[in-house]
Amino acid sequence: MIIWGSTSKESTVDSTTFFCPNCRDEVDCDQIRVSRYFTLYFIPLFPVATLGEYVRCDECSGEFDTKVLKLTKRHIDAMTKPWKCGECGNSNDASQKRCVNCRCFREDDPADDSIFEE
């Protein structure tokens, strides 16, 4: 009887530093790749697919998309600080794309920055 299947494994691709959105500081991190491996008798033999990559902060253990490596402190501050509506002057949470008072769209959306273009 032959027992075969697959499992996923994480491996560290790179260790670097980045500005962590949780820690609000320049910290060390690991870039992690998740791969699917072919198994024979529950032993992983070789990778058959890459499932994805992410960044794990060494300080807070937060996990982020690899795009965060391209962001600076200025970009992260712009995306997390409250914004003021140009129409009514209401202060809105950074996660809001529209003003909660007058429903006008945010004029300076930092997520639309060209930093995300590849």
C-alpha positions in Angstrom: 0.0 0.0 0.0 1.4 3.4 -1.0 0.4 6.5 0.9 0.9 9.8 -0.9 -0.5 13.3 -0.6 0.5 16.9 -0.1 1.2 19.3 2.7 2.2 22.9 3.0 5.5 24.2 4.4 6.8 27.7 5.2 10.4 28.7 4.5 12.2 31.9 5.1 13.2 33.6 1.8 14.9 36.7 3.2 15.5 38.6 6.4 15.4 42.3 6.2 14.1 45.5 8.0 10.9 47.4 7.3 8.6 50.0 8.9 6.1 47.9 10.7 2.5 49.4 10.7 1.8 47.8 14.1 5.1 48.6 15.9 5.3 52.0 14.3 9.1 51.5 14.1 11.8 50.2 11.8 12.2 46.6 12.8 13.6 43.3 11.5 11.3 40.9 9.6 11.3 37.6 7.7 9.9 37.2 4.2 8.1 33.8 4.3 7.2 31.7 1.3 4.4 29.0 1.6 4.8 26.1 -0.7 2.8 22.9 -1.3 5.0 19.7 -1.1 4.3 16.2 -2.5 4.4 13.7 0.3 5.1 10.0 0.3 4.4 8.2 3.5 3.8 11.6 5.1 7.4 12.7 4.2 7.5 16.0 2.2 9.7 15.2 -0.8 9.6 18.2 -3.2 7.7 21.4 -3.8 4.9 21.3 -6.4 3.5 24.8 -6.1 4.1 28.2 -4.4 1.0 29.2 -2.5 2.1 32.7 -1.6 4.5 35.0 0.3 4.1 37.3 3.3 6.2 39.3 5.7 6.3 38.5 9.5 7.5 41.2 11.9 10.1 39.8 14.4 8.8 42.2 17.1 5.0 41.9 17.1 4.6 38.8 14.9 2.3 40.7 12.7 1.9 39.3 9.2 1.6 41.6 6.2 1.5 41.5 2.4 5.0 41.7 0.8 4.0 45.2 -0.6 4.6 46.6 2.9 8.4 46.2 2.2 8.1 49.0 -0.4 6.3 51.4 2.0 8.1 54.1 4.0 7.1 55.7 7.3 5.5 58.5 5.4 3.3 56.2 3.3 2.1 54.2 6.4 1.4 57.4 8.4 -0.7 58.7 5.5 -2.7 55.5 5.3 -3.3 55.2 9.1 -4.0 58.8 10.3 -7.5 60.3 10.3 -8.3 62.6 7.4 -10.4 65.8 7.2 -13.2 66.2 4.7 -12.7 69.1 2.2 -16.5 69.7 2.0 -17.7 69.7 5.6 -14.5 69.6 7.6 -15.5 66.4 9.5 -12.6 64.2 10.8 -12.8 60.7 9.5 -11.1 57.4 10.3 -8.3 56.4 7.9 -10.2 53.3 6.9 -13.1 55.4 5.5 -13.0 56.2 1.8 -16.0 58.5 2.1 -16.9 61.1 4.7 -19.2 59.7 7.4 -21.0 63.1 7.6 -21.6 64.2 4.0 -20.6 61.0 2.1 -18.0 62.9 -0.1 -15.1 60.8 -1.4 -11.7 61.2 0.1 -9.6 63.6 -2.1 -6.2 62.3 -1.2 -6.4 58.5 -1.0 -2.9 57.2 -0.1 -3.8 53.7 -1.2 -3.9 55.0 -4.8 -0.2 55.9 -4.6 2.0 54.6 -7.4 4.0 52.7 -4.9 1.7 49.7 -5.5 2.2 49.7 -9.2 4.5 46.9 -10.5 
